[in-house]
Amino acid sequence: QVQLVESGGGLVQPGGSLRLSCAASGITFNMYTMSWYRQTPGQERELVAAIAPTAPVRNYADSVKGRFTITRDNQRNTVSLQMNSLKIEDTAVYYCKAKSRYSQNEWWGQGTQVIVSL
C-alpha cells in the first residue's frame, strides 16, 4: 500500500518560512521523481518544484525560484520543501506527488494547507 503523508503546513506571516515534509512508504523511493504541487480554490493544481530520483536535478516554478528549495533523503524516503520569503499568493494546499521513472504509476498525498496572512 502506497502512502504519501505530508506535514508542516500552517499559518505564517508574509516574509516568513515554513518547511513541508512528505514521508513515502510502499514504493522504491529512489525510483521516483518527487514533486510538490499546490492548488487554490477554483484553480488547477500547479507544479511548484520537482527533484529527480537520484541525481540532484531540480526544477522550480518561476514564481518560487530563489525562495523555495526541494530536497530529498533517499535513506529516509522523505522529500521536503523549504519555503522562505513567503508571500500571500503562496497560500494554497500543497500536495506531494511520486511519479515512477519506469512506468506511469504515480501517487498523491492528501495535501497540507499553507496560509500566508498578516
N, C-alpha and C positions, 0 to 999 in steps of 0.2 A: 504494500500500500504506500503510495507516494504522498508525502506531506511536505508542504512548504509553509512555515509558520513565521509570519512577520512580527516584529516588535519594535518599540522605540518611538512610535508616533506620539503626538501630544500637541499641546498649545505652547507657542513661543512667540516672542515679540519680534517685529522686524529687526533684522540685523543679527539675530540670534542664531544658534546652531542646534541641530538635532542629529542623532545618529540612528539610522534604521538598520535592523539586522533581520536576516532571513535564514532560518535553520531548515535544511533539507534532509529528508530521510526517504528511504525506499528507492533511491536512484544511485547510479555510479556517478558521483558528483563531478569527477574530473572529466566526464564525457559530455558535460552540458554547458552551453553558454547560459550565463545567468544575467538577468536583466531586471531593472526596475522601471516600472511604468507608473503613470499617475492618471487620475481621472477626476474631473469635476462634474457636477450635475449638468446633464444635457450635452456634454461634450464626449468626444471619442477618447478612448484610452490612448495616451501618448507615451512614446518611449522617452525615458529620462536618461538612462545610462545602461551600458551593457559591457560585459567582460568575458573574454574568451575562456575556454575550458582550462588551458594550461599556460599558454604564453600570455605575457602581460599586455594583451591588446585590449584597449578600451575604446568605447566611443560614447559621446555625450550629445544630448540635445543642445543646440546653440544657446538656449535660454538658461542653461545651468553651467556651461563651461566656465571654469575658473572658480566656481563656488562649490560644486559637488564633486565628490570623489568616490568611485566604486572600487571596492577591494573584495577579494575572496580568500578563504582559507580552505584549501582542499583537504587538509587533515581533519578539520572540524566540520566540514560540509556546511559552511556558512558563507553568506555574501552580505556585505554591508554597504551602506550609502551614507557617507559623511556629508552633511548639508550645512554649509556655512553661509553667512551673509543672507539669511533667508529673507524673502520678500513676500508681501501679502499675496502676490499672484502664484506663489508656490503652494498655497493652500489647496489640498486635494487628498484623495485617498490614494495611497501608494501601494502598488502591488509588486510582488516578486514573481518572476517567471523563470522557469527552467526549460530550455529547448535543447533537445538532443542534437549533437553534431552529426549523428549517423542515421537518424530516422526523422520522421515527422512528429515524434512524441514531444509533447510539451505540457507543462502543468503550471497552474497559477496558485498563489497563496490567496488568503481570504481578504487581504488588504489591511492597512493601518492608516488611521486618519492623522493628517498633519494640518494644523491650523496655525497660520501666521497672522497675528492680530495684535493691535495695540491694547 
